[in-house]
């Protein structure tokens, strides 16, 4: 993905959503700030870099690949970024679908 992404003013996020028991392998504060922030916004906006744009949305897989790419650019070690990427590929389906349902019902992204 190239281009800009609009992060709403005051947007709140919890770094990466890593269960506490998994912190020995990869803790949320070890995955940079940028990658989880952008990933959360893109998930919430269902792959849209800007909700007011007519540009096509990214798929969930593409959003997860953006997460992986940003971690690489941020210098996160390969082991940690691959583990985090696999985790979002395995566990991200439910949050993505929840946001799809919310968007269909309310016509806008959910706010955490």
C-alpha positions in Angstrom: 0.0 0.0 0.0 1.3 3.4 -0.9 -0.1 6.7 0.0 -1.5 8.3 3.1 -3.8 7.0 5.8 -6.0 9.2 7.9 -5.7 8.5 11.6 -8.7 10.2 13.3 -7.7 12.8 15.9 -7.7 11.4 19.4 -7.7 7.8 18.1 -7.0 5.4 21.0 -5.5 1.9 20.6 -3.9 -0.7 22.9 -0.7 -1.4 21.0 -0.9 -5.0 19.7 -3.6 -7.2 21.2 -1.2 -9.9 22.5 -2.6 -12.2 25.2 -0.6 -11.8 28.4 0.5 -15.5 28.4 2.2 -14.9 25.0 4.3 -12.0 26.2 7.4 -14.2 26.7 7.4 -14.8 22.9 6.3 -11.3 21.8 5.0 -8.5 23.9 2.9 -5.7 22.5 5.5 -3.0 23.2 8.0 -5.0 21.1 6.1 -4.5 17.8 6.6 -0.7 17.3 3.9 1.9 17.6 3.2 2.5 14.0 2.4 -1.0 12.8 -0.3 -1.8 15.4 -1.8 1.7 15.1 -2.1 1.6 11.3 -3.4 -2.0 11.5 -6.1 -1.1 14.1 -7.3 1.9 12.0 -7.4 -0.1 8.8 -9.3 -3.0 10.5 -11.7 -0.5 12.0 -12.2 1.2 8.6 -12.4 -2.2 6.8 -9.3 -1.6 4.7 -10.0 2.0 3.8 -7.1 4.4 4.3 -9.6 7.3 4.4 -13.3 6.8 5.0 -14.2 9.8 2.8 -12.2 8.4 -0.2 -13.7 6.5 -3.1 -10.4 4.5 -3.4 -10.9 0.7 -3.3 -10.5 -0.8 0.2 -7.8 -3.3 1.0 -8.8 -6.8 1.9 -8.2 -8.2 5.4 -5.2 -10.1 4.1 -3.7 -7.0 2.5 -4.2 -5.0 5.8 -2.4 -7.8 7.6 0.4 -7.6 5.0 0.7 -3.8 5.7 1.1 -4.7 9.4 4.0 -7.1 8.5 5.6 -4.6 6.2 5.5 -1.8 8.7 7.0 -4.0 11.4 9.8 -4.8 9.0 10.3 -1.1 8.2 10.4 -0.4 12.0 13.2 -2.9 12.5 11.2 -5.5 14.4 13.2 -8.8 14.4 12.0 -11.4 11.8 10.9 -13.9 14.4 8.7 -11.4 16.2 7.1 -9.9 13.1 6.4 -13.4 11.6 4.8 -14.5 14.9 2.7 -11.3 15.1 1.6 -11.6 11.5 0.6 -15.3 11.9 -1.4 -14.3 15.0 -3.4 -11.6 13.2 -4.0 -13.9 10.3 -5.4 -16.5 12.7 -7.2 -14.3 15.2 -8.2 -11.2 13.1 -11.2 -12.7 11.4 -13.7 -12.2 14.2 -12.8 -8.5 14.8 -12.9 -7.9 11.0 -16.4 -9.5 10.7 -17.5 -7.6 13.8 -16.5 -4.3 12.1 -18.3 -5.4 8.9 -21.5 -6.0 10.8 -21.2 -2.7 12.6 -20.5 -0.8 9.4 -23.5 -2.4 7.6 -25.7 -1.4 10.5 -24.4 2.1 11.2 -22.8 3.1 7.9 -19.6 4.1 9.6 -16.6 2.5 11.3 -16.9 1.6 15.0 -14.9 3.6 17.5 -13.1 1.8 20.2 
